[in-house]
Amino acid sequence: MKERRKFDPGSETGASAAPASACPAAAPPPPAAAIGLLLHEIVQLSRAFERQVGHALEVNSTDLSAMEHLMQEGPLTPSELSRRLDISTAATTLVVDRLVALGHAQRHPHTSDRRKVVVVPAPSSVARAFMELRPVIGGVAELAEDLSVAERDVVEAFLARVVGVYRSSLKDGGPALPGSSPTA
């Protein structure tokens, strides 16, 4: 039976020429690495919080995204909602059906085109969603208020540049969000 050795790139035999203790230590992380790690943690926590809100409202992630659009933009036709969610109109019909069945939305006649309907967020559902979101929205707002004007300017400039990196990496520049500029 042949002896199995770990392969060490650069060694023809696969055996390391130097003992493990003689290998150079990994380079220390760059000074800005902590910022990247914190941004990554924020993304992960944001996803976990979104799942928690969806669970509390008894909706899946697509339904929650639909609710978010309705709460931010107001009544939308199913086709407008379909475009914002980037799903088919058939899939959007299923989303709207689920939201209506759960009491999160209602269908109303379109004000100017009687052939159309608009999907309207239910006020009680909007209030419930904001109750779930309040701890994070309020907590972040408090932290921002505690910053000096100069600190706020630095944080805002940095985050705007991070948004710019994300937007430049997306083929379509990403969604335009209320209160943001697409060129940020």
ABEGO torsion letter per residue (X at the ends): XBBBBBBBBGBAAGBBABBAAABBBBBBBBAAAAAAAAAAAAAAAAAAAAAAAAAAAGBBAAAAAAAAAAAAAEBBBAAAAAAAAGBBAAAAAAAAAAAAAAGABBBBBBAABAABBBBBBBAAAAAAAAAAAAAAAAAAAAAAAABBAAAAAAAAAAAAAAAAAAAAABAAGEBBBBGBBAAX
